[in-house]
């Protein structure tokens, strides 16, 4: 038993001796770099810093090859500053590219401690350590170990980390001095800052000898960053229990600390389970989902997720989100404006088509009117045929007027508008179309007889009515039912309706053409006003009637709306600004 105790005592004694040795080396290292700072302002390049650091490194850990890399502030890329031996530079560069691509560099930056990795051919073990200061990452040390890392004592790694911290801080001090020499205008102020920086650096080395104190400072800095961030930050356990929420997360969700820490993340973020299952290790995508607040409101948020792996403790998940309500509203508005632009372009194309056919249409009408006039001259006025031909002549004259104005369809024009009463136009249009209505369909009118006055052209108003009523007649071709035409005065002040119709509040003339036919399918109703779009076959397949009506109404600063219950009927509502006396 005494022999065993002696062996344990000897091992402990040996361990304490090695620990004391490393402590002495750490103190010696601190002293050397402190003395080195007194002459660093005379350096023209950082080569001596790497040389002294490399000499100390070889006293701590044996390396076959060593490389120091610095971060280019312009491109944020790592570039080799020192490589020993220089003949192996190409091989080292290839190995470094692999370490960057597989994320080993990122892990070394993140963990700020020695990281080991194997070379591409697995013949060599490499040691990496970030050169990092409080302000930023300055570079990286990469070395090829002489022996496997398991044969290197932990104290050597700790001393190596201290050396890397000194090297990074010394490089930072060198850069500061260099910039001071390049800026004489601020020389006095910069020298003062350098003196303060050196003093603070020495104090920090003494105050943060222990890793626990360094961790505490780091946690305080990150907590301050998290608490002042505008983003929502949540830290949750593997089972989803909320462990931390920053101030923005609390304010946005509406929950208090006490309530939120008793909840699961799936209680406040929709579909979080499926998002977390998207990738077992890394989450490279941004996910759009919804945050459920305490007031039962749902906010659209975009979240990024990362796993936080801490040695010796439970793995956690970091969720960073931001409110994207305004962005979504902006995207919806852009899509709406794009759709309106597309509609305007399609309506403009109607004018091009109309101007092309107006000439031929007018020639045909000229022939019809000529022969109608000849026939009327040879018939007695009391003849029924004379009366019929008179109606043909009246309709032909109006068609000639339509042909003259056909080229303006879909274009903005203001000429020849006047205050008119559309009541007689409604009656005249219905009389013209009555003969084309199937016997099984009944046409009803409900018109305000006090007068319906608008600023418009009679021909355009008749175009609107003819296209809407004709559309209803075609819809009722195979049905038994009724078509109802109504006109009345209304005042629109309700904001919801004004926004829907894109109108301003005021007095309007409302024209309604409704039928109880088969209705319009939901996927079709969105396109009923598109030029050239039609669900009809054969001779009726024009696809322009409703588009023309829409263009005229819009040109008169009005609105046209359609509502339909599939299988029950369709209602078209036209709103035109009322013309005041």
C-alpha positions in Angstrom: 0.0 0.0 0.0 2.9 2.4 0.9 4.5 1.6 -2.5 1.4 2.6 -4.4 1.1 5.8 -2.3 4.7 6.7 -3.2 4.1 6.2 -6.9 1.0 8.5 -6.7 3.0 11.0 -4.8 5.8 11.0 -7.3 3.4 11.4 -10.2 1.7 14.3 -8.5 5.1 15.9 -7.7 6.1 15.5 -11.3 2.9 17.1 -12.5 3.3 20.0 -10.1 6.9 20.6 -11.3 5.8 20.7 -14.9 3.0 23.0 -14.0 5.4 25.4 -12.2 7.7 25.2 -15.2 5.0 26.3 -17.6 4.0 29.1 -15.2 7.5 30.3 -15.2 7.6 30.2 -19.0 4.3 32.2 -19.1 5.8 34.8 -16.8 9.0 34.9 -18.8 6.9 35.2 -22.0 4.9 38.1 -20.5 8.1 39.9 -19.5 9.7 39.4 -22.9 6.7 40.8 -24.8 6.4 43.6 -22.4 10.0 44.6 -23.0 9.5 44.1 -26.8 6.7 46.7 -26.8 9.2 49.4 -25.8 10.9 49.2 -29.2 7.9 48.1 -31.4 7.4 51.6 -32.7 10.7 51.4 -34.6 9.7 48.3 -36.6 9.0 48.7 -40.3 7.5 45.3 -40.9 6.0 42.6 -38.6 8.7 40.0 -39.5 10.5 40.3 -36.1 7.2 39.6 -34.3 6.7 36.4 -36.2 10.4 35.5 -35.6 10.2 35.9 -31.8 6.8 34.2 -31.6 8.2 31.3 -33.7 11.2 30.9 -31.4 8.9 30.7 -28.4 6.6 28.3 -30.1 9.4 25.8 -30.8 10.2 25.8 -27.0 6.6 24.8 -26.2 5.6 22.4 -29.0 7.6 20.7 -31.8 6.6 21.5 -35.4 7.8 20.2 -38.7 6.4 23.2 -40.6 5.0 26.5 -39.4 3.0 29.2 -41.2 1.6 32.6 -40.0 -1.3 34.0 -42.0 -2.7 37.6 -41.8 -6.2 38.9 -42.7 -6.3 41.3 -45.6 -8.6 44.1 -44.4 -9.7 44.9 -48.0 -10.7 41.4 -49.1 -11.1 39.7 -45.6 -9.0 36.9 -47.1 -6.2 35.0 -45.2 -2.8 35.5 -46.9 0.5 33.8 -45.9 2.9 36.2 -44.1 5.6 33.7 -43.0 6.2 30.1 -44.0 9.0 27.8 -42.8 10.4 26.1 -44.6 9.7 28.3 -47.7 10.1 25.3 -50.0 6.9 23.8 -48.6 4.8 26.9 -49.2 2.9 25.4 -52.2 2.0 22.3 -50.1 0.9 24.5 -47.2 -1.2 26.7 -49.4 -3.1 23.6 -50.7 -3.7 22.3 -47.2 -4.9 25.7 -46.0 -7.4 25.9 -48.9 -8.9 22.5 -47.8 -9.0 23.7 -44.1 -10.9 26.8 -45.2 -13.4 24.9 -47.4 -14.2 22.3 -44.8 -14.9 24.9 -42.1 -11.9 24.2 -39.9 -10.7 27.8 -40.1 -14.2 29.0 -39.1 -14.2 26.6 -36.1 -10.7 27.9 -35.0 -12.0 31.5 -35.2 -15.1 30.7 -33.3 -13.5 28.7 -30.5 -10.3 30.8 -30.1 -8.3 27.8 -28.9 -5.9 25.2 -30.5 -7.7 23.1 -33.1 -6.2 19.9 -34.6 -6.9 18.5 -38.1 -5.3 16.0 -40.4 -3.8 16.7 -43.8 -5.4 15.7 -47.0 -3.5 12.4 -47.1 -3.9 11.8 -43.3 -0.2 11.5 -42.9 0.3 14.6 -40.9 -1.6 16.2 -38.0 -1.9 20.0 -38.1 -2.5 22.5 -35.3 -4.4 25.7 -35.9 -4.9 28.7 -33.6 -6.6 32.1 -34.4 -4.6 35.3 -33.9 -7.4 37.3 -32.3 -7.7 40.5 -30.2 -10.6 42.2 -28.6 -11.2 44.2 -31.7 -11.0 41.6 -34.5 -9.4 38.5 -36.0 -5.9 39.4 -37.2 -4.7 36.1 -38.6 -4.1 32.4 -38.1 -1.2 30.1 -37.1 -1.0 26.8 -39.0 1.7 24.2 -38.1 2.4 20.6 -38.9 3.1 18.7 -35.7 6.2 16.7 -35.1 4.2 14.2 -33.0 0.6 13.4 -32.4 -1.3 15.9 -30.3 -2.2 13.2 -27.7 1.4 13.2 -26.6 1.4 16.9 -25.9 0.5 18.1 -22.4 -2.6 20.3 -21.9 -0.4 22.9 -20.2 1.5 23.2 -23.4 -1.7 24.1 -25.3 -2.6 26.6 -22.7 0.8 28.3 -22.9 0.5 28.1 -26.7 -2.8 30.0 -26.5 -1.3 32.7 -24.3 1.6 33.1 -26.8 -0.9 33.4 -29.7 -2.8 36.1 -27.8 0.4 38.0 -27.2 1.4 37.7 -30.8 -2.0 39.0 -31.9 -2.0 41.9 -29.5 1.6 42.7 -30.5 0.6 42.7 -34.2 -2.2 45.0 -33.4 0.1 47.3 -31.5 2.5 47.2 -34.5 -0.3 48.2 -36.9 -1.3 51.0 -34.6 2.3 52.4 -34.4 2.6 52.0 -38.2 -0.5 54.0 -38.8 0.7 56.7 -36.4 3.9 57.2 -38.4 1.8 57.5 -41.6 -0.4 60.2 -40.1 1.6 63.1 -38.7 -1.4 65.3 -38.4 -2.8 63.1 -35.6 0.7 62.1 -34.2 0.3 63.5 -30.7 -3.2 62.1 -30.1 -2.2 58.7 -31.6 0.9 58.5 -29.3 -1.3 59.1 -26.3 -3.7 56.4 -27.4 -0.8 54.0 -27.9 0.4 54.7 -24.4 -3.0 54.0 -23.0 -3.3 50.9 -25.1 0.0 49.5 -23.8 -1.0 50.2 -20.3 -4.4 48.6 -20.7 -2.9 45.7 -22.5 -0.5 45.0 -19.6 -3.3 45.3 -17.1 -5.5 43.0 -19.2 -2.7 40.3 -19.3 -2.5 40.4 -15.5 -6.2 40.5 -14.9 -7.1 37.7 -17.4 -4.6 35.0 -16.6 -7.4 32.6 -15.7 -9.7 31.3 -18.4 -12.8 31.8 -16.2 -12.2 35.6 -16.2 -11.8 35.7 -19.9 -15.0 33.8 -20.4 -16.9 36.1 -18.1 -15.8 39.2 -20.0 -16.7 37.6 -23.3 -20.2 36.6 -22.0 -20.8 40.1 -20.8 -19.9 41.5 -24.2 -22.1 39.1 -26.1 -24.9 39.7 -23.7 -24.7 43.5 -24.3 -24.7 42.9 -28.0 -27.7 40.6 -27.8 -29.7 42.9 -25.5 -29.1 46.0 -27.7 -29.8 44.2 -31.0 -33.0 44.9 -33.0 -33.2 41.3 -34.0 -35.1 38.7 -31.9 -32.7 36.3 -30.3 -33.7 33.1 -28.6 -31.5 30.4 -27.1 -33.4 27.1 -26.7 -32.4 23.6 -25.5 -32.6 20.5 -27.7 -36.2 19.8 -26.6 -37.2 23.4 -27.4 -37.3 24.8 -23.9 -36.6 28.6 -24.0 -33.4 29.3 -22.1 -32.8 32.9 -23.1 -34.6 35.7 -24.9 -33.2 39.2 -25.6 -35.0 42.5 -25.0 -36.3 42.7 -28.6 -37.6 39.1 -28.3 -39.5 40.0 -25.1 -41.0 43.2 -26.5 -42.0 41.7 -29.8 -43.6 38.6 -28.3 -45.2 40.5 -25.5 -44.3 37.9 -22.9 -42.4 38.5 -19.7 -39.2 36.8 -18.8 -40.9 34.5 -16.3 -43.7 33.4 -18.7 -41.4 33.0 -21.7 -38.9 30.8 -19.9 -41.7 28.4 -18.9 -42.7 28.0 -22.6 -41.4 25.9 -25.5 -40.2 27.6 -28.7 -42.9 25.7 -30.7 -45.5 27.6 -28.7 -44.5 30.9 -30.2 -42.9 30.1 -33.6 -45.0 28.2 -36.2 -43.6 25.1 -37.9 -40.3 25.3 -35.9 -40.2 21.5 -35.6 -40.0 21.0 -39.4 -37.5 23.8 -39.7 -35.2 22.2 -37.0 -35.5 18.9 -38.8 -34.3 20.5 -42.1 -30.6 19.9 -41.3 -29.1 17.9 -38.5 -25.9 19.9 -38.2 -25.9 23.3 -40.0 -28.7 25.7 -41.0 -27.5 27.7 -44.0 -30.9 29.0 -45.1 -33.2 31.8 -43.8 -36.7 30.6 -43.0 -39.9 32.7 -43.1 -42.5 31.7 -40.5 -44.8 33.4 -38.0 -44.3 34.5 -34.4 -47.4 34.1 -32.1 -47.5 37.0 -29.6 -49.2 37.1 -26.3 -52.0 39.2 -27.8 -52.7 36.3 -30.3 -51.3 38.4 -33.1 -49.1 36.6 -35.7 -46.1 38.4 -37.1 -44.2 37.2 -40.1 -40.5 36.8 -39.2 -37.4 35.6 -41.0 -35.2 33.4 -38.8 -31.7 32.0 -39.0 -30.7 29.0 -36.9 -27.3 27.8 -35.6 -26.3 25.0 -33.2 -24.3 26.1 -30.2 -21.9 23.4 -29.2 -20.1 23.9 -25.8 -17.8 21.2 -24.5 -19.0 19.7 -21.3 -22.5 21.2 -21.5 -25.7 20.5 -23.3 -25.9 21.5 -26.9 -28.3 24.4 -27.5 -29.9 26.1 -30.6 -29.6 29.8 -31.4 -32.5 31.4 -33.2 -32.1 34.9 -34.6 -35.2 36.5 -36.2 -36.3 39.8 -37.6 -39.8 41.2 -38.3 -40.4 41.2 -42.0 -44.0 42.6 -42.0 -42.9 45.8 -43.7 -40.8 43.9 -46.3 -43.8 41.6 -47.1 -46.1 44.6 -47.4 -43.6 46.3 -49.8 -43.3 43.1 -51.9 -47.1 42.8 -52.1 -47.4 46.5 -53.2 -44.7 45.9 -55.8 -46.6 42.9 -57.2 -49.8 44.9 -57.2 -48.1 47.8 -59.1 -46.5 45.3 -61.6 -49.9 43.7 -62.2 -51.5 47.2 -62.8 -48.6 48.0 -65.2 -49.2 44.8 -67.1 -52.9 45.4 -67.3 -52.2 49.0 -68.6 -49.9 47.5 -71.3 -52.6 45.0 -72.4 -55.3 47.7 -72.5 -53.0 49.8 -74.7 -52.7 47.0 -77.2 -56.4 47.2 -77.7 -55.9 50.6 -79.2 -53.5 49.2 -81.7 -55.9 46.5 -82.8 -58.9 48.9 -82.9 -57.1 51.3 -85.2 -56.3 48.5 -87.6 -59.9 47.3 -88.0 -61.7 50.6 -87.8 -61.2 51.3 -91.5 -62.6 48.0 -92.7 -65.4 48.1 -90.2 -66.4 51.6 -91.5 -66.5 50.3 -95.1 -68.8 47.5 -94.2 -71.1 49.9 -92.4 -71.1 52.2 -95.4 -72.5 49.4 -97.6 -75.2 48.5 -94.9 -76.3 52.2 -94.6 -76.4 52.7 -98.4 -78.6 49.7 -99.1 -80.7 50.5 -96.0 -81.3 54.0 -97.3 -82.2 52.7 -100.8 -84.6 50.2 -99.3 -86.3 52.9 -97.1 -86.8 55.2 -100.1 -88.8 52.5 -101.9 -91.0 51.5 -98.9 -94.1 53.3 -97.4 -93.5 54.7 -94.0 -96.4 52.8 -92.5 -94.8 49.5 -93.6 -93.5 47.2 -90.7 -90.4 46.6 -92.8 -89.8 50.3 -93.0 -89.9 50.5 -89.2 -87.5 47.6 -88.9 -85.1 49.2 -91.5 -85.3 52.5 -89.6 -84.0 50.7 -86.5 -81.2 49.2 -88.7 -80.3 52.6 -89.9 -80.2 54.1 -86.4 -78.0 51.3 -85.2 -75.8 51.6 -88.2 -75.3 55.3 -87.6 -74.3 54.6 -84.0 -72.0 51.9 -85.3 -70.3 54.4 -87.6 -69.7 56.6 -84.6 -68.3 53.7 -82.8 -65.9 52.9 -85.7 -64.7 56.5 -85.7 -63.8 56.2 -82.0 -62.6 52.7 -82.1 -59.0 53.7 -82.4 -59.2 55.5 -79.0 -60.1 52.3 -77.1 -57.7 51.7 -74.2 -56.1 55.2 -74.7 -56.6 58.2 -72.5 -58.6 61.0 -74.2 -60.5 63.9 -72.9 -62.2 65.4 -76.0 -65.9 65.6 -76.6 -66.9 64.7 -73.1 -70.0 66.5 -71.8 -72.6 66.2 -69.0 -75.2 63.7 -70.2 -78.1 61.8 -68.8 -77.5 58.1 -69.3 -81.1 57.2 -68.6 -82.2 57.3 -72.3 -79.0 55.6 -73.3 -79.9 52.6 -71.1 -83.4 52.4 -72.6 -82.1 52.7 -76.2 -79.4 50.0 -75.6 -81.9 47.6 -74.1 -84.3 48.1 -77.0 -81.5 47.3 -79.5 -80.5 44.1 -77.7 -84.0 42.9 -76.8 -84.4 41.0 -80.0 -81.2 39.0 -79.4 -82.3 37.9 -75.9 -83.4 34.2 -75.8 -87.1 33.7 -75.0 -86.3 31.7 -71.9 -84.5 34.7 -70.5 -86.4 37.6 -68.9 -84.9 41.1 -69.0 -85.8 43.4 -66.1 -84.9 47.1 -65.4 -84.7 49.1 -62.2 -83.7 52.6 -63.1 -83.7 55.8 -61.1 -86.0 58.1 -63.1 -84.7 61.3 -61.6 -81.8 61.4 -63.9 -78.3 59.8 -64.0 -75.8 62.4 -65.0 -72.1 61.8 -65.8 -69.3 63.5 -67.8 -68.9 61.1 -70.7 -69.7 60.4 -74.4 -72.9 58.7 -75.2 -71.3 56.1 -77.5 -68.8 55.1 -74.8 -71.6 54.6 -72.2 -73.6 52.5 -74.8 -70.4 50.4 -75.4 -70.2 49.6 -71.7 -73.9 48.6 -71.5 -73.8 46.6 -74.7 -70.7 44.6 -73.7 -72.0 43.9 -70.2 -75.5 42.9 -71.3 -74.2 40.9 -74.2 -71.9 39.0 -71.9 -74.9 38.2 -69.6 -76.9 37.0 -72.7 -74.1 34.7 -73.7 -73.9 33.4 -70.1 -77.7 32.7 -70.1 -77.7 31.1 -73.6 -78.5 27.6 -72.3 -80.3 28.6 -69.1 -83.7 29.7 -68.0 -83.6 32.8 -65.8 -83.4 36.6 -65.9 -81.0 39.5 -66.6 -81.5 42.5 -64.4 -80.2 46.0 -65.3 -80.3 48.8 -62.7 -79.0 52.3 -62.3 -79.0 54.5 -59.2 -77.2 57.3 -57.4 -74.9 56.3 -54.4 -72.4 57.9 -52.1 -69.2 55.9 -51.4 -67.4 56.9 -48.1 -66.5 53.5 -46.7 -62.7 53.1 -46.7 -62.7 49.4 -47.3 -64.8 49.7 -50.5 -62.9 52.8 -51.7 -59.6 50.8 -51.3 -61.0 47.8 -53.1 -62.3 49.9 -56.1 -59.3 52.4 -56.0 -61.7 55.4 -55.8 -61.9 58.6 -53.9 -64.9 59.3 -51.6 -67.8 61.1 -53.3 -71.1 60.7 -55.2 -71.3 58.1 -58.0 -73.7 56.6 -60.6 -73.9 52.9 -60.1 -74.9 50.7 -63.0 -75.5 47.0 -62.3 -75.9 44.2 -64.8 -76.6 40.8 -63.1 -77.8 37.4 -64.2 -78.7 34.1 -62.4 -76.7 32.0 -64.9 -74.0 29.5 -64.2 -71.6 32.0 -62.8 -67.8 32.3 -63.3 -65.2 29.9 -62.0 -62.9 31.3 -59.3 -59.7 30.8 -61.4 -61.3 32.6 -64.3 -62.8 35.6 -62.5 -59.3 37.1 -62.0 -58.8 37.4 -65.8 -62.3 38.5 -67.1 -61.0 42.0 -67.9 -57.8 40.8 -69.6 -57.7 41.7 -73.4 -58.1 38.7 -75.7 -59.0 36.4 -72.8 -62.2 34.5 -73.4 -63.9 31.2 -72.3 -66.1 31.2 -75.5 -65.5 29.2 -78.6 -66.1 29.9 -82.2 -67.6 33.1 -83.6 -68.1 34.6 -80.1 -64.5 34.2 -79.1 -63.5 37.9 -79.2 -62.1 38.4 -75.7 -62.4 42.2 -76.0 -65.8 43.2 -74.7 -65.1 43.3 -71.0 -61.6 44.7 -71.5 -63.1 47.6 -73.6 -65.7 48.3 -70.8 -62.9 48.2 -68.2 -60.8 50.7 -70.2 -63.6 53.1 -70.8 -64.7 53.1 -67.1 -61.1 53.6 -65.9 -60.6 56.5 -68.4 -63.7 58.2 -66.8 -62.0 57.8 -63.3 -64.5 55.2 -62.4 -64.3 51.5 -61.4 -65.8 48.2 -62.5 -66.1 45.2 -60.2 -67.4 41.7 -60.7 -68.7 39.2 -58.2 -69.8 35.7 -58.9 -70.9 32.6 -57.0 -70.1 29.7 -59.2 -73.4 28.0 -60.2 -75.6 30.9 -59.0 -74.9 33.9 -61.2 -72.8 36.9 -61.9 -73.0 40.6 -61.1 -71.1 43.4 -62.8 -71.1 46.8 -61.0 -69.9 50.0 -62.7 -69.2 53.2 -60.7 -69.0 56.5 -62.6 -68.5 59.9 -60.9 -71.8 61.8 -60.8 -71.8 65.0 -62.8 -73.0 67.9 -60.6 -75.4 70.5 -62.2 
